[in-house]
Amino acid sequence: MSNLLAFASEHGFEIFGTAVVLGLGSKYLLPLLAGFQTQLDNMLHWGIKLVFVSKQVADVSTQRIVYQYLNGKTRGYGNMEDMYEAMYDHIRPLDRRQAYFVRFMWQTWRLWFLRGVPIIMVPPGSEEKPQFVYLRGTIDWNKLVMDACQWQYERDNEEKKDKEQPRRFKIIHMRGNSGGGLNALVGKLNAAKDETAPAPAPDKGSISNYDIIGWRPEDIGPDRPENPTANLSMNANMLEAEKQVDFWLSHQEWYKERGIPWKMGLLLYGPPGTGKTSLVRAIALKLDLPVYVFDLSTMNSRDFVEAWGSMRSDPTKIVLLEDIDTVFHGRKNVITDHKLSFEVVLNTIDGIDEEDGILLVVTTNLVEEVDEALGRPDENGDSTRGGRIDLTLEIGKLDEAGRHKIADRILKDPDLATEMAAKYTDDTPVMFRERCRKLAINMLWGRA
């Protein structure tokens, strides 16, 4: 090629000669080089696979177990990314709401020497899962993950002996993600709300953790009343629901001994404002259980399945499908934007694996729209589908004793409470509570 350029230069064809050579190169030489590069890449790829083993980790929980096990067994070397964010919540020791800071931390990569053998955690790319890489023939991966599970189990049991148990109550809102599926990490900022602790960091596909600056996690969040149902005016059916759930929760071993799945389904139906959701929250507070609230109107089938699977980190929980009649009329989904299949809901609730520790609560304003395959009251008031919905209860208007309890608590006047309770017999609990609130404020203004 240099001789050709020299010849062209001697004859005054520098520009023309260069163009000819570049044209010949692009036509013959560049394709040859590209082919050689592809072959070289393939050789390197297969050469690396012969020397190294790469194990992809499909979910954050598995990654965290292996990560913490390796950190517990040997020193790790790596790099962290930090982000600080201001939160605003109730601080229990101060008994007030105020701002506090949280430091979110992500592990970008990490190197361990487990019994002298190097293991590297590689963070994921945009389309990949995190990976653990090691020299072929040096690690029994199946044994490692089994050891990691056993190590975590033993560590958790030791922590239970030495530490005060953290509160389990929290409310987590499970929402769809415009057809793209829910992130399996419960607590993603735009998809979850935890009433007892700051929201975890947005998922970056790798190990994440957070520190509360100046406070402990148990210092954050509202105080738990000693008897959360005490201030809730409950009719006979609400009291029955509380009693049935108490019985279910306290008889885990009875279910286990008889090989019966330890789960319960409860349908609460009645007009809006009768206290169905308030009852669920009060029971969850009393029993110290997390509540996963499914916003079915935003979900497609994939969203629902992923959200259900993401709850497995909590061994005992309440799953709330609220106002199911706004999404399903019978088996028909009346939401046009998000196609959640009724069959998918049923199959997921049943599950190929019989999950224990689930209290499923379904609420509806229109019980006639609930399909019998899910469970609704028959002519005797029993559920049409035991095993999915075991108990159906109508949550209607309060009786006079319930109204008196609300009025006496807000007005602090027994005679006036008696008068209000006898007069407004058609009010729902929400309507009656608001009526008492307005009267109490007007009385306060009058005294002022």
KARAJO-V196939 format. One record per helix or strand. SS is the DSSP state (a for helix, b for strand). FROM is the first residue (numbers start at 0). TO is the last residue. Records with the same first field share a line. If there is no record, write none. Layout:
# KARAJO-V196939
SS: FROM-TO / FROM-TO
This chain:
# KARAJO-V196939
a: 1-9 / 13-50 / 59-72 / 140-161 / 216-218 / 235-248 / 251-256 / 275-286 / 295-297 / 300-312 / 323-325 / 341-349 / 366-368 / 399-410 / 413-422 / 428-446
b: 51-55 / 75-90 / 95-113 / 116-121 / 130-134 / 169-173 / 207-211 / 219-219 / 262-268 / 289-293 / 316-320 / 327-329 / 331-332 / 357-363 / 369-369 / 376-376 / 382-382 / 390-393
